[in-house]
Amino acid sequence: MVNSQEIIERSIYVALLNMAIKLGYTINPEDYLPTSEANAKRFQEDLKKITDDKGFYVGIFGVGNNHSRGIKETPRIVVDSEGFYPGDIGLPKQVIEKEEGIGYTATEVAFETLSQYMNIRLCAHSAEHMRLLHQIMFWAVPQRGYLKPYDEPKFLFTGNIFLRIVNFYNMPDLDNGLMEKVYQFEVQDCLLEGNTPPEVITPIKDISVLLENADYTMKVPKEPDPPLPPINKGSYFKVRGGGFLKTNSGQKIKIIENNGRL
């Protein structure tokens, strides 16, 4: 199951690989799958073409052990997962518990976040190669900014990876004349949970209200007019525009336009 930890590791690796391919210094290993004798031969032939053209090729390696990376040939860029520190948001696991029967429905939420630290190692035998490795890294991965997930064709409205450089140091191999510079990136407040895709929600195209009536129409009964109060001779009423008033006995009385006096 793919979780956020793997997404971050692979996103940095793919960004470096795509930049090196764009500059013409490497090839994509996935283009030579599945593993076979024919694909292995084609892989070596394509690497030789880059070496003949550029004089060398750049190896890009993701998170893995030393056996998966092969012989330490240079120049090369290696992505390495350093570790985790506690994040800045979230609550301890034992504090968030389900509560039953107290008037509300509890919601399951994530616990404490973790800040993930990733190393990008630049290995070279010459200053010329080291400059090229720096160019690939800083063109592919921002010093402080957003990186899109590796499985997305472009940046998302939300859900991109925010990272920044927090440290760097040298690890030279003086006996073999190897220069190695390590840049440490911090990805803040990660949730190490599975990448569960959202459920498919059917779009609402029509809203219909079903009423109890057979023809699905609302019939509001008309309220009867309230009875008029009894009218006695000499009573005063203010009636606009004149007209007739109906008494309790059904008698119609005409209103004289004289301040409503009957």
C-alpha positions as CSV (number, residue, x, y, z in Angstrom):
1,M,0.0,0.0,0.0
2,V,1.4,3.4,-1.0
3,N,1.5,5.9,1.8
4,S,2.7,9.5,2.1
5,Q,6.2,8.5,3.0
6,E,6.7,6.6,-0.3
7,I,5.0,9.4,-2.3
8,I,7.5,12.0,-1.0
9,E,10.5,9.7,-1.7
10,R,9.4,8.9,-5.2
11,S,8.3,12.4,-6.0
12,I,11.8,13.8,-5.3
13,Y,13.4,10.9,-7.3
14,V,11.2,11.4,-10.3
15,A,11.7,15.2,-10.3
16,L,15.5,14.6,-10.4
17,L,15.3,11.9,-13.0
18,N,13.1,13.9,-15.3
19,M,15.4,16.9,-15.2
20,A,18.5,14.8,-15.9
21,I,16.6,13.2,-18.9
22,K,15.6,16.7,-20.1
23,L,19.2,17.8,-20.1
24,G,20.2,14.7,-21.9
25,Y,22.4,13.1,-19.2
26,T,20.5,9.9,-18.4
27,I,17.7,7.6,-19.4
28,N,14.5,6.3,-17.7
29,P,15.0,2.8,-16.3
30,E,11.2,2.1,-16.6
31,D,11.5,2.2,-20.4
32,Y,13.5,-1.0,-20.2
33,L,11.0,-3.2,-18.2
34,P,10.4,-6.0,-17.9
35,T,13.9,-7.2,-17.1
36,S,15.2,-9.4,-20.0
37,E,18.4,-9.9,-21.9
38,A,17.1,-7.9,-24.8
39,N,16.1,-4.9,-22.6
40,A,19.4,-5.1,-20.7
41,K,21.3,-4.9,-24.0
42,R,19.2,-2.0,-25.2
43,F,19.8,-0.2,-21.8
44,Q,23.6,-0.5,-22.1
45,E,23.5,0.7,-25.7
46,D,21.5,3.8,-24.9
47,L,23.8,4.6,-22.0
48,K,26.8,4.3,-24.4
49,K,25.1,6.8,-26.7
50,I,24.9,9.4,-23.9
51,T,28.5,8.7,-22.9
52,D,29.7,9.1,-26.5
53,D,27.8,12.4,-26.8
54,K,28.4,14.0,-23.4
55,G,31.5,12.1,-22.3
56,F,29.6,10.7,-19.2
57,Y,26.1,10.0,-17.9
58,V,24.5,10.8,-14.6
59,G,23.1,8.1,-12.5
60,I,19.9,8.9,-10.5
61,F,19.0,6.5,-7.6
62,G,16.1,6.5,-5.3
63,V,15.8,5.2,-1.7
64,G,17.3,1.7,-1.4
65,N,20.3,-0.2,-0.2
66,N,23.8,-0.1,-1.7
67,H,23.3,-3.4,-3.6
68,S,20.3,-1.9,-5.5
69,R,22.5,1.0,-6.6
70,G,25.3,-1.1,-7.9
71,I,28.9,0.1,-8.1
72,K,29.5,3.6,-6.9
73,E,30.2,5.2,-10.2
74,T,30.2,9.0,-10.6
75,P,28.7,11.4,-11.3
76,R,25.5,10.3,-9.5
77,I,22.6,11.7,-7.4
78,V,21.2,9.6,-4.6
79,V,17.9,10.2,-2.8
80,D,18.1,9.0,0.8
81,S,15.4,8.9,3.5
82,E,17.0,10.3,6.7
83,G,14.2,10.0,9.3
84,F,11.4,11.8,11.2
85,Y,10.8,14.3,13.9
86,P,7.5,15.1,15.6
87,G,5.4,17.5,13.6
88,D,3.8,20.8,14.7
89,I,0.1,19.8,14.6
90,G,-2.0,17.0,15.9
91,L,-2.8,15.4,19.3
92,P,-1.5,12.4,21.1
93,K,-3.2,9.1,20.1
94,Q,-4.6,8.4,23.6
95,V,-6.4,11.7,23.8
96,I,-8.6,11.2,20.7
97,E,-11.1,8.5,21.5
98,K,-14.6,7.7,20.4
99,E,-17.3,8.9,22.7
100,E,-20.7,7.1,22.6
101,G,-24.1,8.4,23.7
102,I,-23.2,11.9,24.8
103,G,-25.2,13.8,22.3
104,Y,-22.8,13.9,19.3
105,T,-21.1,11.6,16.8
106,A,-17.3,11.3,17.2
107,T,-15.1,11.7,14.2
108,E,-12.0,9.6,13.5
109,V,-9.1,12.0,12.7
110,A,-5.3,11.6,12.3
111,F,-3.0,11.7,15.2
112,E,0.3,13.5,15.6
113,T,2.0,14.5,12.3
114,L,5.7,13.8,11.5
115,S,8.2,16.0,9.7
116,Q,10.1,13.9,7.2
117,Y,13.7,14.6,6.4
118,M,15.2,13.6,3.0
119,N,18.8,13.7,1.9
120,I,19.9,14.4,-1.7
121,R,23.5,13.2,-2.1
122,L,25.7,14.6,-5.0
123,C,28.7,12.4,-5.8
124,A,31.4,13.4,-8.3
125,H,35.1,13.2,-9.0
126,S,35.5,16.6,-10.5
127,A,34.3,20.1,-9.9
128,E,32.8,20.2,-13.4
129,H,30.6,17.2,-12.6
130,M,29.6,18.6,-9.2
131,R,28.4,21.9,-10.8
132,L,26.2,19.9,-13.2
133,L,24.8,17.9,-10.3
134,H,23.9,21.1,-8.5
135,Q,22.2,22.4,-11.6
136,I,20.1,19.3,-11.9
137,M,19.1,19.3,-8.3
138,F,18.2,23.0,-8.0
139,W,16.3,23.0,-11.3
140,A,14.3,19.9,-10.3
141,V,13.7,20.5,-6.5
142,P,13.0,23.9,-5.1
143,Q,15.1,25.2,-2.2
144,R,11.9,26.3,-0.5
145,G,8.7,25.6,-2.4
146,Y,6.3,23.1,-3.7
147,L,6.8,19.8,-5.5
148,K,4.0,18.0,-7.3
149,P,3.4,14.3,-6.5
150,Y,5.1,11.9,-8.9
151,D,1.8,10.3,-10.0
152,E,0.2,13.7,-11.0
153,P,0.7,15.2,-14.5
154,K,0.8,18.8,-13.1
155,F,0.6,20.7,-9.9
156,L,-2.6,20.3,-7.9
157,F,-4.8,22.9,-6.4
158,T,-4.1,21.3,-3.0
159,G,-2.0,18.3,-2.0
160,N,1.4,19.3,-3.4
161,I,4.5,18.7,-1.3
162,F,6.1,21.6,0.5
163,L,9.8,21.2,1.3
164,R,12.8,23.3,2.2
165,I,16.5,22.9,2.7
166,V,17.4,22.9,6.4
167,N,21.0,21.6,6.3
168,F,23.9,20.6,4.1
169,Y,27.3,19.1,4.7
170,N,30.3,17.5,3.0
171,M,31.2,13.8,3.2
172,P,34.3,13.5,1.0
173,D,36.1,10.2,0.4
174,L,39.7,11.5,0.4
175,D,41.3,8.2,-0.3
176,N,39.4,7.8,-3.6
177,G,39.3,11.5,-4.5
178,L,35.5,11.5,-4.2
179,M,33.5,14.7,-3.5
180,E,30.1,14.1,-1.9
181,K,27.8,16.9,-0.8
182,V,24.6,16.2,1.2
183,Y,21.6,18.5,1.1
184,Q,18.9,17.8,3.7
185,F,15.3,18.7,3.0
186,E,12.4,18.9,5.5
187,V,8.8,18.1,4.6
188,Q,6.7,19.3,7.5
189,D,3.6,17.7,9.0
190,C,3.3,14.4,7.1
191,L,0.6,11.8,7.8
192,L,1.9,8.3,7.3
193,E,-1.3,6.8,6.2
194,G,-2.5,5.0,3.1
195,N,-3.3,6.8,-0.1
196,T,-7.0,6.0,-0.2
197,P,-8.7,7.4,-3.2
198,P,-12.0,9.2,-2.5
199,E,-15.2,7.4,-3.2
200,V,-16.9,8.1,-6.5
201,I,-19.6,10.7,-5.9
202,T,-22.4,10.7,-8.4
203,P,-23.0,14.3,-9.6
204,I,-26.5,15.8,-8.9
205,K,-28.2,16.6,-12.2
206,D,-31.7,17.1,-10.9
207,I,-33.4,17.8,-7.6
208,S,-37.0,16.4,-7.3
209,V,-39.2,16.6,-4.2
210,L,-41.8,13.8,-3.9
211,L,-45.0,14.9,-2.2
212,E,-47.8,12.9,-0.9
213,N,-50.2,14.0,-3.7
214,A,-50.6,11.6,-6.6
215,D,-49.7,14.3,-9.2
216,Y,-46.7,15.5,-7.2
217,T,-48.0,19.0,-6.9
218,M,-48.5,21.0,-3.8
219,K,-52.1,22.0,-3.2
220,V,-52.6,24.6,-0.5
221,P,-56.3,24.9,0.7
222,K,-57.6,28.4,0.6
223,E,-58.5,29.7,4.0
224,P,-62.1,31.1,4.2
225,D,-62.5,34.8,4.6
226,P,-63.0,35.8,8.3
227,P,-66.6,37.0,9.1
228,L,-67.1,40.7,9.2
229,P,-68.1,42.1,12.5
230,P,-71.8,43.2,12.9
231,I,-72.4,46.7,11.6
232,N,-74.8,48.9,13.4
233,K,-76.2,52.2,12.2
234,G,-74.0,55.1,13.2
235,S,-70.8,53.0,13.3
236,Y,-67.7,54.5,11.7
237,F,-65.4,52.6,9.3
238,K,-62.5,53.7,7.2
239,V,-62.9,52.2,3.8
240,R,-60.7,53.1,0.9
241,G,-62.5,53.8,-2.4
242,G,-65.9,53.0,-1.2
243,G,-67.9,49.7,-1.8
244,F,-70.2,47.4,0.0
245,L,-70.0,45.7,3.4
246,K,-71.8,42.5,4.1
247,T,-73.5,42.0,7.4
248,N,-73.9,38.7,9.3
249,S,-77.4,38.3,7.9
250,G,-76.2,38.6,4.3
251,Q,-77.4,42.2,3.8
252,K,-75.2,44.4,1.6
253,I,-74.7,48.0,2.8
254,K,-73.3,50.7,0.6
255,I,-70.7,53.0,2.0
256,I,-71.2,56.7,1.5
257,E,-68.1,58.6,0.7
258,N,-68.3,60.8,3.8
259,N,-65.5,59.7,6.0
260,G,-67.1,56.3,6.0
261,R,-70.3,57.3,7.9
262,L,-73.2,55.1,7.2
